[in-house]
Structure formats: C-alpha cells, structure tokens
Amino acid sequence: LRKDLEASKQELESANILAKSQTETLRSELREAHESIESSKSQLLSSSITAREIAALKETMQQLYLCEDKAHQDREDATELSAQKTKELKELRLQYQEREA
C-alpha cells in the first residue's frame, strides 16, 4: 500500500510537471502568434493590402484561436488529471491509515 501511495504521488507530480510544461509551451506559441498578428497588423497598416496578405492574416488568426482552444482544453485536462490523482492519493492514505490503526 505504501508503494501504491508513493507511485500515485509520483504520478501526480509527473502529471503536474507535464501540465506545467505544456502550459509554458502553449503560452510561448500563443505569444508568438500574438506577435505575428501584431506584426501583420502593422504591415497591413503601413503597406498596400493584397488578397494574399489578408488570407495569411486570417490563417494566422485562425491558428491563434485553435491554439487558445487547445491551451484551454489542456488546462482542463491537466486540472482533471490532477484532481483524479489527488483523490486517489487521499484514498490510498485513508487505506494506509486504516491498516495502521
């Protein structure tokens, strides 16, 4: 039971580390996408607009929205996994305490 408790604790820590890493990666991607959009906006304001540039801007914006949706889903998944592992850890602790008593 102690081994199960320790394994669950390590799984929870791993899940949290993975979630943090994914969040940082997504933040970086979002930051790059925002910078790209701002750059595109500046270029559009300072130069003539072509249909190709407009299409590229629309594509970049669509990618940004998809990235934001994915970041939101990943946060929800990480939160759900963390809650599940926390519940499992509490259950194992309770079982351990009951056996020790």
C-alpha positions as CSV (number, residue, x, y, z in Angstrom):
1,L,0.0,0.0,0.0
2,R,2.9,2.3,0.7
3,K,4.3,1.5,-2.7
4,D,0.9,2.4,-4.3
5,L,0.8,5.6,-2.3
6,E,4.3,6.6,-3.4
7,A,3.6,5.6,-7.0
8,S,0.4,7.6,-7.1
9,K,2.2,10.6,-5.6
10,Q,4.9,10.3,-8.2
11,E,2.3,10.1,-11.0
12,L,0.6,13.2,-9.7
13,E,3.9,15.0,-9.6
14,S,4.7,13.9,-13.1
15,A,1.2,14.9,-14.3
16,N,1.7,18.4,-12.8
17,I,5.2,18.8,-14.3
18,L,3.8,17.7,-17.7
19,A,0.9,20.1,-17.4
20,K,3.2,23.0,-16.5
21,S,5.5,22.2,-19.4
22,Q,2.6,22.0,-21.8
23,T,1.2,25.3,-20.5
24,E,4.5,27.0,-20.9
25,T,4.8,25.6,-24.5
26,L,1.3,26.8,-25.3
27,R,2.0,30.2,-23.8
28,S,5.1,30.5,-25.9
29,E,3.1,29.5,-29.0
30,L,0.4,32.0,-28.1
31,R,2.9,34.7,-27.6
32,E,4.5,34.1,-31.0
33,A,1.0,34.0,-32.6
34,H,0.1,37.3,-31.0
35,E,3.4,38.9,-32.1
36,S,2.8,37.6,-35.6
37,I,-0.7,39.1,-35.7
38,E,0.6,42.4,-34.3
39,S,3.4,42.4,-36.9
40,S,0.9,41.6,-39.6
41,K,-1.4,44.4,-38.5
42,S,1.4,46.9,-38.6
43,Q,2.4,45.7,-42.0
44,L,-1.1,46.0,-43.3
45,L,-1.4,49.5,-41.9
46,S,1.8,50.6,-43.4
47,S,1.7,48.9,-46.8
48,S,-0.8,48.1,-49.5
49,I,-3.0,45.2,-48.7
50,T,-3.1,42.3,-51.1
51,A,-5.5,39.4,-51.0
52,R,-2.7,37.1,-50.2
53,E,-1.7,39.1,-47.1
54,I,-5.3,39.2,-45.9
55,A,-5.6,35.4,-46.4
56,A,-2.3,34.9,-44.5
57,L,-3.5,37.1,-41.6
58,K,-6.8,35.2,-41.5
59,E,-4.9,31.9,-41.3
60,T,-2.7,33.2,-38.6
61,M,-5.7,34.4,-36.6
62,Q,-7.4,31.0,-37.1
63,Q,-4.3,29.3,-35.8
64,L,-4.3,31.6,-32.8
65,Y,-7.9,30.7,-32.0
66,L,-7.1,27.0,-32.4
67,C,-4.0,27.4,-30.1
68,E,-6.1,29.2,-27.5
69,D,-8.8,26.4,-27.6
70,K,-6.1,23.8,-27.2
71,A,-4.5,25.6,-24.3
72,H,-7.9,25.8,-22.6
73,Q,-8.6,22.1,-23.2
74,D,-5.1,21.2,-22.0
75,R,-5.6,23.2,-18.8
76,E,-8.9,21.5,-18.2
77,D,-7.4,18.1,-18.8
78,A,-4.4,18.8,-16.5
79,T,-6.8,20.1,-13.8
80,E,-9.0,17.0,-14.2
81,L,-6.0,14.6,-14.0
82,S,-4.6,16.4,-11.0
83,A,-7.9,16.2,-9.2
84,Q,-8.2,12.5,-10.0
85,K,-4.6,11.8,-8.8
86,T,-5.3,13.8,-5.6
87,K,-8.4,11.8,-5.0
88,E,-6.5,8.5,-5.5
89,L,-3.8,9.7,-3.2
90,K,-6.3,10.6,-0.5
91,E,-8.0,7.2,-0.8
92,L,-4.6,5.4,-0.5
93,R,-3.7,7.5,2.5
94,L,-7.0,6.6,4.1
95,Q,-6.5,2.9,3.4
96,Y,-3.0,3.1,4.8
97,Q,-4.2,4.9,8.0
98,E,-7.0,2.3,8.4
99,R,-4.4,-0.5,8.2
100,E,-2.1,1.1,10.6
101,A,-4.9,1.6,13.1
